[in-house]
Amino acid sequence: MAERPEAALLLRASAGLTGLAALGAALCGAVYAWTPPIGWLAVSLIVPQRPDDVLWTAVGWPLAATDSAPAAWTAGLLLAVGTGVYAVRGPLR
């Protein structure tokens, strides 16, 4: 039986991906708002996993350990920037 993900991991991933979707809507339009979150997830799956490397953790934050501070900061920054840009600019028309 597969392990269940921790709630903190799901919360961090949801926050970061929401920020990326908001940023995508503001920069690419509502129709293509899905491309930044899916693109970031695809890149994080390809990048080799190195939990001790801060750069990998910043790129691969969706897959990083629950207690990873760089991953939490990256997701929080993406949420803040994405929702801020969307709030100021709105969706691209």
PEFENSUL-V310291 format. One record per residue. SS is DSSP state (H for helix, E for strand, L for the rest). D_LAST is the distance of its C-alpha to the last C-alpha in whole Angstrom. Layout:
# PEFENSUL-V310291
ss;d_last
SS;D_LAST
SS;D_LAST
This chain:
# PEFENSUL-V310291
ss;d_last
L;46
L;43
L;42
L;40
L;37
L;38
H;35
H;35
H;33
H;31
H;30
H;29
H;27
H;25
H;24
H;24
H;21
H;20
H;19
H;18
H;15
H;14
H;14
H;12
H;9
H;9
H;10
H;9
L;6
H;8
H;10
H;11
L;12
H;15
H;16
H;17
H;20
H;21
H;22
H;23
H;25
H;26
H;27
H;29
H;31
H;32
L;33
L;37
L;38
L;40
L;40
L;42
L;39
H;37
H;34
H;34
H;34
H;31
H;29
L;31
H;30
H;29
H;33
L;35
L;38
L;37
L;39
L;37
H;36
H;34
H;32
H;32
H;31
H;28
H;26
H;27
H;25
H;22
H;22
H;22
H;20
H;17
H;17
H;18
H;15
H;12
H;14
H;14
H;11
L;9
L;6
L;4
L;0
